[in-house]
Amino acid sequence: MTQHQKNLKNIVGTFAIEGMTISKATRSNLDRIGSGQASWQEVVDGLCLKYARK
């Protein structure tokens, strides 16, 4: 298991302890950032475009 996978597992676990869930899309975005497939800025920009259209 890579470090970013461990970090993602910890984030999901922390949310679960607090009674919250993380959507598949959020988990996917966190995985993309952690694996280097996308920067946090690219993810934020994509979300801004997605929600600006609605």
KENU-115998 format. One record per residue (C-alpha): residue number from 1; residue in three letters; x, y negated, z negated. Coordinates in steps of 0.5 Angstrom, whole numbers, plus 500, padded with zeros to 3 digits. Layout:
residues N
 resi resn  xx  yy  zz
  NUM  ALA   X   Y   Z
...
end
This chain:
residues 54
 resi resn  xx  yy  zz
    1  MET 500 500 500
    2  THR 503 493 502
    3  GLN 503 487 497
    4  HIS 497 484 501
    5  GLN 493 490 500
    6  LYS 495 490 493
    7  ASN 493 483 492
    8  LEU 486 484 496
    9  LYS 484 489 492
   10  ASN 486 485 485
   11  ILE 482 479 488
   12  VAL 476 484 490
   13  GLY 477 487 483
   14  THR 477 481 479
   15  PHE 470 478 483
   16  ALA 467 485 481
   17  ILE 469 484 474
   18  GLU 465 477 474
   19  GLY 459 481 477
   20  MET 460 478 484
   21  THR 462 481 491
   22  ILE 466 479 497
   23  SER 463 479 504
   24  LYS 466 483 509
   25  ALA 467 477 513
   26  THR 471 474 507
   27  ARG 475 480 506
   28  SER 477 481 513
   29  ASN 479 473 513
   30  LEU 483 475 507
   31  ASP 486 481 510
   32  ARG 488 477 516
   33  ILE 491 471 512
   34  GLY 495 476 508
   35  SER 497 480 513
   36  GLY 500 474 517
   37  GLN 495 475 523
   38  ALA 492 468 521
   39  SER 494 462 517
   40  TRP 489 460 512
   41  GLN 488 453 516
   42  GLU 486 457 522
   43  VAL 481 461 518
   44  VAL 479 454 515
   45  ASP 478 451 522
   46  GLY 474 457 524
   47  LEU 469 457 519
   48  CYS 468 449 520
   49  LEU 467 450 527
   50  LYS 462 456 525
   51  TYR 458 452 520
   52  ALA 458 446 524
   53  ARG 454 449 530
   54  LYS 449 451 525
end
